[in-house]
Amino acid sequence: MPPTSLAPASDDPIALTRRWLERAVIGLNLCPFAKAVYVKQQVRFVLSDASTPEALLEQLAEELVLLRDTPAEQIDTTLIVHPDVLQDFLDYNDFLDNADAAVEALDLQGVLQVASFHPQYQFAGTAPDDIGNYTNRAPYPTLHLLREDSVERAVAAFPDADVIVERNLQTLETLGLEGWKRAVGERDS
């Protein structure tokens, strides 16, 4: 893994992703919708062995079809953790256009969407070390497959969905980088 990874290469990528989900996403309430599907065991974790973007795209298409064809009560969302491909954030970010094209090619726009997490995630116009980038930083490059109807239901049930991003930034600014590391149990490497 590149030195900017949030996890040492010797650790289990799925275990580290679960820990990040539990401690950061759910623990810090970065996504108020995540806890319900996680507790109900409706999150599918997939460890990709893809070593090329093409292989990852093929696996993404397979997982999109599986999610489409599986009842939400069994799998509501999927996290594809891909530690061996697209480790560079700019390459990963470029790949997201291909991910969106796969959704369209499978005629799943409006049904499924792909969100993104990466150890080097950087929002446009921010410095690499901006604490706000950590809202989308995961231990490994990860594609998050979501059902549009689940997202719509969650947003409708959450009174102030528009304030989530701002609240997340405030949470991370209050924590700071050292607080983030403690919260997610990140080790210095």
JOWO-V351245 format. One record per helix or strand of 2 or more residues. SS is the DSSP state (hx for helix, st for strand). FROM is the first residue (numbers start at 1). LEN is the number of residues. If there is no record, write none. Layout:
ss=SS from=FROM len=LEN
ss=SS from=FROM len=LEN
This chain:
ss=hx from=13 len=14
ss=hx from=34 len=6
ss=st from=43 len=5
ss=hx from=53 len=17
ss=st from=77 len=5
ss=hx from=89 len=17
ss=st from=112 len=6
ss=hx from=131 len=6
ss=st from=142 len=6
ss=hx from=148 len=10
ss=hx from=161 len=24
